[in-house]
């Protein structure tokens, strides 16, 4: 009898442990997402905090951040105010280029947007990221960004005029005009340190195993506890993560952590598909990839005392990174993972996407679902790629309707792309320009083998 009780207690302890580790994955997703990008910079480029990693060409499969756009030059400024105090991010005026971007804390909560869609309105500006509790006055020509965390990052996209080699080079040169330096050195700023990641595998995909908790521990050790998250202190302590103490799980604990992370992965995937089952429009498969409650929470630092959508936040940062301070000013995304019959998009299938004339869309992208798996196993198909740009390639009716998603094969037509593995899911994302959408009623249609449409009627975006 005594041994049965011991077995029962051990089983209960393991169930509780897995449950708490599961919750740690969901809760900690945005911080771990950030930490993985930072570690990729450190390990692959030799860079570090208060430096900028950038891509000197358009992203390809080696850029394994989550869902990067393939039509922009990316720069990521990793910021840490722990030792140097306030840090200045200088954005150049939008003269011979333009940057769309946002400064965020380490939980990816937006501090402010930059560039033409941000505070500086394209005139350029000196944004100062302030450490927690900083109260000193700043000169009038600085834009203060108080932060509750010491580390964070700025995601910056240098926008292309076109995909020509000359315009790509121009966008890179413009991006390299960004400056990053401590405020204490503002009178004589040192040269900004840039690290080019174009030729390395910049792998920031989420590892759903014990490695996730190692990344989470690094964040706990580095950052202060936010009041809203203090309920997690004991939960993390019970799985071995405690501020000021080493994280050293034994073999049995590692196995339990692996199990919990795998279960969280499955749950996040299911919830992701559930979120996308609610169409942005009636009778549509196009959907917002995030919930409105999560967007409002992130943009307000969860100011609503009755709302803290940790589950939705975990889903969002399991498949993407970045959050704008103001939705729709720089870009706006709809996403589809199913055809009009509700069937998952299949890498072995053939689909037709029809974009009517004057649709409030400036680009259509398509790519593999990178939420799971090892991207190096299938490098040709592991990155989001441009399917078409709008306007462009229009027929005599002004409608773009001859762009296909189908298995890759020699001699494929331009506009045909997609993974060649049967039953491999693909993901299509549609950035929508809000500025072009006033009082517009249009339709986007994607059809499969039976010429069935996936409709999205746009009224106001």
C-alpha positions as CSV (number, residue, x, y, z in Angstrom):
1,X,0.0,0.0,0.0
2,X,2.8,2.4,0.9
3,X,4.6,1.8,-2.4
4,X,1.3,2.5,-4.3
5,X,0.9,5.8,-2.5
6,X,4.5,6.7,-3.4
7,X,3.9,5.9,-7.0
8,X,0.7,7.9,-7.0
9,X,2.5,10.9,-5.5
10,X,5.3,10.6,-8.0
11,X,2.8,10.5,-10.8
12,X,1.0,13.5,-9.5
13,X,4.3,15.4,-9.1
14,X,5.2,14.7,-12.7
15,X,1.8,15.8,-14.0
16,X,2.1,19.1,-12.1
17,X,5.6,19.6,-13.4
18,X,4.6,19.0,-17.0
19,X,1.7,21.4,-16.5
20,X,3.8,24.1,-15.1
21,X,6.5,23.7,-17.8
22,X,3.7,23.8,-20.4
23,X,2.5,27.1,-19.1
24,X,6.1,28.4,-19.0
25,X,6.4,27.8,-22.7
26,X,3.2,29.6,-23.6
27,X,3.8,32.5,-21.3
28,X,7.5,32.9,-22.1
29,X,7.2,32.6,-25.9
30,X,7.8,36.3,-26.9
31,X,10.8,36.6,-24.7
32,X,12.3,33.4,-25.8
33,X,11.6,34.3,-29.4
34,X,13.6,37.5,-28.9
35,X,16.4,35.7,-27.1
36,X,16.8,33.2,-29.9
37,X,17.3,36.0,-32.4
38,X,19.9,37.6,-30.2
39,X,21.7,34.3,-29.7
40,X,21.7,33.7,-33.4
41,X,23.4,37.1,-33.9
42,X,26.0,36.3,-31.2
43,X,26.8,32.8,-32.5
44,X,26.6,33.4,-36.2
45,X,28.0,36.9,-36.7
46,X,30.0,37.6,-33.5
47,X,27.8,40.6,-32.7
48,X,26.3,41.6,-29.5
49,X,24.1,44.1,-27.7
50,X,24.0,47.7,-28.9
51,X,25.0,46.6,-32.3
52,X,22.9,46.0,-35.5
53,X,22.6,42.8,-37.5
54,X,21.5,43.3,-41.0
55,X,21.1,41.5,-44.3
56,X,23.0,43.0,-47.3
57,X,20.7,41.3,-49.7
58,X,17.1,40.2,-49.9
59,X,16.3,37.4,-47.4
60,X,16.6,33.8,-48.5
61,X,16.2,30.5,-46.7
62,X,19.2,31.2,-44.5
63,X,17.2,33.9,-42.7
64,X,15.4,31.7,-40.2
65,X,13.7,34.4,-38.2
66,X,10.0,33.7,-38.1
67,X,8.1,34.8,-41.2
68,X,10.4,37.5,-42.6
69,X,9.1,39.5,-45.6
70,X,11.2,38.7,-48.7
71,X,10.9,42.2,-50.2
72,X,12.7,44.3,-47.6
73,X,16.3,44.8,-46.3
74,X,16.2,43.8,-42.7
75,X,18.1,45.4,-39.8
76,X,17.7,44.4,-36.2
77,X,19.2,46.6,-33.5
78,X,19.7,44.7,-30.3
79,X,19.6,47.0,-27.3
80,X,20.7,46.6,-23.7
81,X,20.8,49.6,-21.2
82,X,22.0,47.6,-18.2
83,X,25.6,48.8,-18.2
84,X,25.6,51.8,-20.6
85,X,22.3,53.5,-19.6
86,X,20.0,55.1,-22.2
87,X,20.7,54.1,-25.8
88,X,20.1,56.3,-28.9
89,X,18.7,55.0,-32.1
90,X,19.0,57.5,-34.9
91,X,16.7,57.1,-37.8
92,X,17.6,59.0,-41.0
93,X,15.2,61.3,-42.8
94,X,13.2,59.6,-45.6
95,X,15.1,61.3,-48.4
96,X,16.7,58.7,-50.6
97,X,15.1,55.8,-48.7
98,X,12.5,54.9,-46.2
99,X,12.4,52.8,-43.0
100,X,9.3,51.1,-41.5
101,X,10.0,49.8,-38.1
102,X,9.3,49.6,-34.4
103,X,11.3,49.7,-31.1
104,X,10.2,47.0,-28.7
105,X,11.1,45.7,-25.2
106,X,12.3,42.1,-24.7
107,X,8.7,40.9,-24.5
108,X,8.2,42.4,-27.9
109,X,5.7,45.0,-26.6
110,X,6.1,48.1,-28.8
111,X,7.6,51.2,-27.4
112,X,7.1,53.3,-30.6
113,X,7.1,53.1,-34.4
114,X,9.8,54.9,-36.3
115,X,10.2,56.3,-39.8
116,X,7.4,57.8,-42.0
117,X,4.8,55.7,-40.1
118,X,6.3,56.6,-36.8
119,X,6.8,59.6,-34.5
120,X,9.4,61.3,-36.7
121,X,7.0,61.2,-39.8
122,X,9.9,60.6,-42.2
123,X,11.9,63.6,-41.0
124,X,14.3,61.4,-39.1
125,X,14.7,61.4,-35.3
126,X,16.8,60.4,-32.3
127,X,14.9,57.8,-30.2
128,X,16.3,57.2,-26.8
129,X,15.5,53.9,-25.1
130,X,15.5,54.4,-21.4
131,X,16.2,51.8,-18.7
132,X,13.6,50.9,-16.1
133,X,13.1,53.7,-13.6
134,X,15.1,56.3,-15.5
135,X,13.9,59.9,-14.6
136,X,16.7,62.3,-15.8
137,X,15.6,65.0,-18.2
138,X,16.6,64.7,-21.9
139,X,17.3,67.4,-24.5
140,X,14.3,68.5,-26.5
141,X,15.5,67.0,-29.7
142,X,15.3,63.4,-28.4
143,X,12.3,61.2,-28.5
144,X,12.2,59.3,-25.1
145,X,11.0,55.7,-25.0
146,X,10.7,54.5,-21.4
147,X,11.1,50.7,-21.1
148,X,10.2,48.3,-18.3
149,X,13.0,46.0,-19.4
150,X,16.8,46.5,-20.0
151,X,17.0,44.6,-23.2
152,X,15.0,45.0,-26.3
153,X,15.3,45.5,-30.1
154,X,14.3,47.6,-33.0
155,X,13.1,45.8,-36.1
156,X,13.7,48.0,-39.1
157,X,12.8,47.4,-42.8
158,X,14.6,49.5,-45.4
159,X,11.9,49.6,-48.1
160,X,12.7,48.9,-51.7
161,X,11.7,50.9,-54.7
162,X,11.9,47.7,-56.8
163,X,13.7,44.4,-56.7
164,X,16.5,45.5,-59.1
165,X,20.1,45.1,-57.9
166,X,20.5,48.8,-57.9
167,X,17.5,49.5,-55.7
168,X,18.5,46.7,-53.4
169,X,21.9,48.2,-53.0
170,X,20.3,51.6,-52.4
171,X,18.1,50.2,-49.7
172,X,21.1,48.6,-48.0
173,X,23.1,51.8,-48.1
174,X,20.1,53.8,-46.7
175,X,19.7,51.3,-43.9
176,X,23.4,51.6,-42.9
177,X,22.7,55.3,-42.2
178,X,20.9,54.2,-39.0
179,X,23.0,54.9,-35.9
180,X,23.0,53.2,-32.5
181,X,25.1,54.4,-29.5
182,X,24.9,55.2,-25.8
183,X,23.4,58.6,-24.8
184,X,26.4,59.2,-22.7
185,X,28.5,59.3,-25.9
186,X,26.1,61.5,-27.8
187,X,28.6,64.4,-28.1
188,X,31.0,62.1,-30.0
189,X,29.2,58.9,-31.0
190,X,31.4,56.0,-31.9
191,X,30.7,54.3,-35.3
192,X,27.7,52.0,-35.2
193,X,28.8,48.3,-35.2
194,X,27.0,46.4,-38.0
195,X,27.1,42.6,-38.5
196,X,26.1,41.2,-41.9
197,X,24.1,38.0,-41.6
198,X,23.5,37.4,-45.3
199,X,25.9,34.4,-45.6
200,X,25.0,32.6,-42.4
201,X,22.1,30.4,-41.3
202,X,20.4,32.8,-38.9
203,X,18.4,30.2,-37.1
204,X,15.9,31.7,-34.7
205,X,13.2,29.0,-35.0
206,X,11.6,27.9,-31.8
207,X,13.0,24.6,-30.2
208,X,10.2,22.7,-28.6
209,X,12.4,20.8,-26.1
210,X,14.6,21.4,-23.1
211,X,16.5,24.1,-25.1
212,X,13.5,26.4,-24.8
213,X,13.8,26.5,-21.0
214,X,17.5,27.3,-21.3
215,X,16.6,30.4,-23.3
216,X,13.8,31.3,-20.9
217,X,16.3,31.0,-17.9
218,X,18.7,33.5,-19.6
219,X,15.8,36.0,-19.9
220,X,14.8,35.5,-16.2
221,X,18.4,36.0,-15.1
222,X,18.8,39.2,-17.2
223,X,15.5,41.0,-16.7
224,X,13.5,42.4,-13.8
225,X,10.2,40.8,-12.9
226,X,7.3,42.8,-14.2
227,X,4.4,43.2,-11.8
228,X,2.0,41.6,-14.2
229,X,4.1,38.4,-14.3
230,X,4.9,37.8,-10.7
231,X,2.5,34.9,-10.5
232,X,5.1,33.0,-12.6
233,X,7.9,33.3,-10.1
234,X,6.9,30.2,-8.1
235,X,5.8,28.3,-11.2
236,X,9.2,28.7,-12.8
237,X,11.0,28.0,-9.6
238,X,9.2,24.6,-9.4
239,X,10.7,23.6,-12.8
240,X,14.2,24.8,-11.9
241,X,14.3,28.4,-13.2
242,X,15.0,30.9,-10.4
243,X,16.7,34.3,-10.5
244,X,20.2,34.1,-9.1
245,X,20.5,30.4,-9.4
246,X,21.9,28.1,-12.1
247,X,19.5,26.1,-14.3
248,X,20.8,22.6,-14.2
249,X,18.1,20.1,-14.8
250,X,19.0,16.4,-14.4
251,X,18.3,13.8,-17.0
252,X,14.8,12.9,-15.7
253,X,13.9,16.6,-15.5
254,X,15.2,17.2,-19.0
255,X,12.9,14.4,-20.3
256,X,9.9,16.0,-18.6
257,X,10.8,19.4,-20.1
258,X,11.0,17.8,-23.5
259,X,7.5,16.2,-23.1
260,X,6.0,19.5,-21.8
261,X,7.5,21.6,-24.7
262,X,6.3,19.0,-27.3
263,X,2.8,19.2,-25.8
264,X,2.8,23.0,-25.8
265,X,3.9,22.9,-29.4
266,X,0.9,20.7,-30.4
267,X,-1.5,22.9,-28.4
268,X,-0.1,26.2,-29.9
269,X,-0.4,24.8,-33.4
270,X,-4.0,23.8,-32.8
271,X,-4.9,27.2,-31.4
272,X,-3.1,28.9,-34.3
273,X,-5.3,27.1,-36.7
274,X,-8.4,27.9,-34.6
275,X,-7.5,31.7,-34.6
276,X,-7.3,31.6,-38.4
277,X,-10.6,29.8,-38.7
278,X,-12.3,33.1,-37.9
279,X,-12.3,35.0,-41.2
280,X,-11.6,38.7,-41.3
281,X,-14.6,38.9,-43.6
282,X,-17.8,36.9,-43.7
283,X,-17.5,33.7,-45.7
284,X,-13.7,34.2,-46.1
285,X,-10.6,32.2,-45.3
286,X,-8.5,35.3,-45.1
287,X,-7.9,36.1,-41.4
288,X,-5.9,38.2,-39.0
289,X,-3.0,36.1,-37.7
290,X,-3.5,37.6,-34.2
291,X,-6.5,38.4,-32.0
292,X,-7.7,41.9,-31.5
293,X,-7.4,41.5,-27.7
294,X,-3.8,40.5,-28.1
295,X,-3.0,43.5,-30.3
296,X,-4.6,45.9,-28.0
297,X,-2.8,44.4,-25.0
298,X,0.6,44.5,-26.6
299,X,0.2,48.1,-27.8
300,X,-0.9,49.3,-24.4
301,X,1.4,47.2,-22.2
302,X,-1.7,45.3,-21.1
303,X,-3.2,48.4,-19.5
304,X,-6.7,46.8,-19.3
305,X,-6.8,45.4,-15.7
306,X,-9.2,42.7,-16.8
307,X,-7.3,41.3,-19.8
308,X,-4.0,39.5,-20.2
309,X,-4.2,37.2,-23.2
310,X,-1.1,35.2,-22.6
311,X,-2.4,32.3,-24.6
312,X,-3.0,34.4,-27.8
313,X,0.3,36.1,-27.3
314,X,2.1,32.7,-27.1
315,X,0.4,31.6,-30.4
316,X,1.4,34.8,-32.2
317,X,5.1,34.6,-31.2
318,X,5.3,31.0,-32.0
319,X,4.9,31.9,-35.7
320,X,6.2,35.5,-36.0
321,X,8.0,38.3,-34.3
322,X,7.5,42.0,-34.0
323,X,4.5,44.1,-32.9
324,X,3.8,47.6,-34.3
325,X,2.7,50.4,-31.9
326,X,0.0,51.5,-34.3
327,X,-1.7,48.9,-36.5
328,X,-2.2,49.6,-40.2
329,X,0.1,52.6,-40.4
330,X,3.1,50.8,-41.9
331,X,1.5,47.5,-43.1
332,X,-1.4,45.3,-42.4
333,X,-1.6,41.5,-42.8
334,X,-4.2,39.0,-43.6
335,X,-3.3,35.3,-43.9
336,X,-4.8,32.2,-45.3
337,X,-3.9,28.6,-44.6
338,X,-7.0,26.9,-46.2
339,X,-8.7,26.9,-49.5
340,X,-12.4,28.0,-49.8
341,X,-13.6,24.5,-48.9
342,X,-11.7,24.7,-45.6
343,X,-9.0,22.3,-46.6
344,X,-5.4,23.0,-45.5
345,X,-3.2,24.4,-48.3
346,X,-1.1,21.5,-49.5
347,X,2.4,21.7,-51.0
348,X,1.5,19.1,-53.6
349,X,-1.6,21.0,-54.7
350,X,-2.2,23.6,-57.4
351,X,-4.0,26.8,-56.5
352,X,-4.9,29.9,-58.4
353,X,-4.9,33.3,-56.8
354,X,-6.9,36.1,-58.5
355,X,-6.4,39.7,-57.4
356,X,-8.9,42.1,-58.9
357,X,-7.9,45.5,-60.3
358,X,-7.4,48.2,-57.7
359,X,-7.5,45.8,-54.8
360,X,-6.2,47.4,-51.5
361,X,-3.2,45.1,-51.5
362,X,0.4,46.0,-52.4
363,X,1.9,42.5,-52.3
364,X,1.1,38.8,-51.9
365,X,3.6,36.5,-50.3
366,X,3.7,32.8,-49.9
367,X,5.9,30.4,-47.9
368,X,6.2,27.3,-45.9
369,X,4.9,27.0,-42.4
370,X,8.0,27.5,-40.3
371,X,6.5,26.9,-36.9
372,X,8.1,23.5,-36.7
373,X,10.8,21.3,-38.1
374,X,14.4,21.9,-39.1
375,X,14.6,24.4,-41.9
376,X,18.0,23.1,-43.0
377,X,16.4,19.8,-44.0
378,X,14.6,21.5,-46.9
379,X,16.5,24.8,-47.5
380,X,15.0,25.6,-50.9
381,X,11.5,25.9,-49.5
382,X,12.1,27.2,-46.0
383,X,11.7,30.9,-46.6
384,X,8.7,33.1,-47.4
385,X,8.9,34.1,-51.1
386,X,7.1,36.8,-53.1
387,X,4.4,35.4,-55.2
388,X,3.4,38.7,-56.9
389,X,3.5,42.4,-56.4
390,X,0.4,44.5,-56.9
391,X,0.1,46.4,-59.2
392,X,1.9,44.4,-61.9
393,X,1.4,41.5,-64.4
394,X,-2.2,42.6,-65.0
395,X,-4.2,41.2,-67.8
396,X,-6.5,43.1,-70.2
397,X,-9.2,43.3,-67.5
398,X,-6.7,44.7,-64.9
399,X,-7.0,41.6,-62.8
400,X,-4.1,39.5,-61.7
401,X,-5.2,35.9,-62.0
402,X,-2.5,33.7,-63.5
403,X,-0.2,33.1,-60.6
404,X,0.0,29.5,-59.4
405,X,1.2,27.7,-56.3
406,X,2.4,24.2,-57.3
407,X,5.2,21.8,-56.8
408,X,8.6,23.0,-58.0
409,X,9.8,21.4,-61.3
410,X,12.4,22.2,-63.9
411,X,11.2,24.9,-66.4
412,X,8.4,26.1,-64.1
413,X,6.6,29.2,-65.1
414,X,7.3,32.5,-63.4
415,X,4.9,32.9,-60.5
416,X,4.8,29.1,-59.8
417,X,6.3,28.2,-56.5
418,X,5.7,26.0,-53.5
419,X,7.3,23.0,-51.7
420,X,7.3,19.8,-53.7
421,X,6.5,17.5,-50.8
422,X,3.0,16.1,-50.7
423,X,0.9,17.1,-47.7
424,X,3.4,19.7,-46.6
425,X,1.4,22.8,-45.6
426,X,2.2,26.2,-47.1
427,X,1.1,29.6,-45.9
428,X,0.0,32.6,-47.9
429,X,0.2,36.1,-46.4
430,X,-1.3,39.2,-47.8
431,X,0.0,42.6,-46.6
432,X,-2.7,45.2,-47.0
433,X,-2.1,48.9,-47.3
434,X,-4.7,50.7,-45.1
435,X,-4.1,53.9,-46.9
436,X,-5.4,52.5,-50.2
437,X,-8.5,50.9,-48.6
438,X,-10.8,53.8,-47.9
439,X,-14.3,53.1,-49.1
440,X,-13.1,50.1,-51.3
441,X,-15.1,47.0,-51.9
442,X,-13.0,44.4,-53.6
443,X,-12.5,40.6,-53.7
444,X,-9.5,38.4,-53.4
445,X,-9.9,34.8,-54.7
446,X,-7.8,31.7,-54.5
447,X,-9.0,28.6,-56.3
448,X,-7.8,25.0,-56.2
449,X,-8.1,22.1,-58.6
450,X,-11.9,22.5,-58.9
451,X,-11.7,26.3,-59.6
452,X,-13.2,27.0,-56.1
453,X,-12.7,30.5,-54.8
454,X,-11.3,31.5,-51.4
455,X,-13.1,34.9,-51.1
456,X,-12.2,37.9,-49.0
457,X,-14.5,40.9,-49.5
458,X,-12.7,44.1,-48.5
459,X,-14.9,47.0,-47.3
460,X,-12.7,49.1,-45.0
461,X,-9.3,47.9,-43.8
